[in-house]
């Protein structure tokens, strides 16, 4: 009986020391939670900033609606010019470019002359 008691005491001391050497999973989980919390805070801050910028742009465009139309037309015009130039660099003829972009051949020539300047 004494041997069993001594064996159990030695085993408990052994387990006690092992518990100090074992990795602390709770600490790792706390670090992960802290990391996720910081990431969430950063993302929400960035979203709030983007939302604020969008709201300001909407207010500006709401006050000046003609600005929206002119900006949209300007973007479309730039995209069309870029597409015409890209197709021209690919070796397509004026007629083929006109068919691809729904422009007239003369408009294609004018765009390419304007880009060459």
C-alpha positions in Angstrom: 0.0 0.0 0.0 2.9 2.3 0.8 4.3 1.8 -2.7 1.1 2.7 -4.3 0.8 5.9 -2.3 4.4 6.8 -3.1 3.9 6.0 -6.7 0.7 8.2 -6.9 2.5 11.1 -5.2 5.5 10.8 -7.6 3.1 10.6 -10.5 1.1 13.7 -9.3 4.4 15.7 -8.9 5.4 14.6 -12.4 2.0 15.7 -13.9 2.3 19.0 -11.9 5.7 19.8 -13.6 4.4 18.7 -17.0 1.5 21.1 -16.7 4.0 24.0 -16.4 5.9 22.9 -19.5 2.8 22.3 -21.7 1.8 24.9 -24.2 -0.9 27.3 -23.0 -3.7 26.9 -25.6 -5.8 29.6 -23.9 -3.0 32.1 -24.3 -2.8 31.4 -28.0 -6.6 31.7 -28.3 -6.4 35.1 -26.5 -3.7 36.3 -28.9 -5.8 35.2 -31.9 -8.8 36.9 -30.5 -6.8 40.1 -29.9 -5.5 39.9 -33.5 -9.0 39.5 -34.9 -10.3 42.3 -32.8 -7.6 44.7 -34.1 -8.3 43.5 -37.7 -12.0 44.1 -37.3 -11.4 47.6 -35.8 -9.1 48.5 -38.7 -11.5 47.3 -41.3 -14.4 49.1 -39.8 -12.4 52.3 -39.6 -11.5 52.0 -43.3 -15.1 51.3 -44.2 -16.2 54.4 -42.2 -13.7 56.6 -44.0 -14.8 55.2 -47.4 -18.4 55.8 -46.5 -17.6 59.3 -45.5 -15.9 60.0 -48.8 -18.8 58.6 -50.7 -21.3 60.7 -48.8 -19.2 63.8 -49.5 -19.1 62.9 -53.2 -22.8 62.3 -53.3 -23.4 65.7 -51.6 -21.2 67.4 -54.1 -22.8 65.7 -57.1 -26.3 66.3 -55.7 -25.6 70.0 -55.6 -24.2 70.0 -59.2 -26.0 67.3 -61.2 -24.5 68.5 -64.6 -21.1 67.6 -63.2 -22.2 63.9 -63.0 -23.3 63.8 -66.6 -20.1 65.5 -67.9 -17.9 63.2 -65.8 -19.7 60.1 -67.1 -19.4 61.3 -70.7 -15.8 62.1 -70.2 -15.1 58.6 -68.8 -17.0 57.0 -71.7 -15.1 59.1 -74.2 -11.7 58.2 -72.7 -12.6 54.5 -72.6 -13.7 54.7 -76.3 -10.4 56.4 -77.3 -8.4 53.8 -75.4 -10.3 51.0 -77.0 -9.8 52.5 -80.5 -6.1 52.9 -79.9 -5.7 49.4 -78.5 -7.5 47.9 -81.6 -5.3 50.0 -83.9 -2.2 48.7 -82.1 -3.5 45.2 -82.7 -3.4 45.9 -86.5 -7.1 46.3 -87.2 -8.2 48.5 -90.1 -10.3 51.7 -89.6 -13.4 49.8 -90.8 -12.9 46.9 -88.4 -12.3 49.3 -85.5 -15.5 51.2 -86.5 -17.5 48.0 -86.4 -16.0 46.9 -83.0 -16.7 50.3 -81.3 -19.9 51.3 -83.1 -18.3 54.4 -84.4 -18.0 55.7 -88.0 -14.8 55.3 -89.9 -14.3 59.1 -89.9 -14.7 59.2 -86.1 -12.1 56.5 -85.8 -9.7 58.5 -88.0 -10.3 61.6 -86.0 -9.6 59.8 -82.7 -6.4 58.3 -84.0 -5.2 61.7 -85.4 -6.0 63.2 -82.0 -4.0 60.6 -80.2 -1.1 60.9 -82.5 -0.7 64.6 -81.6 
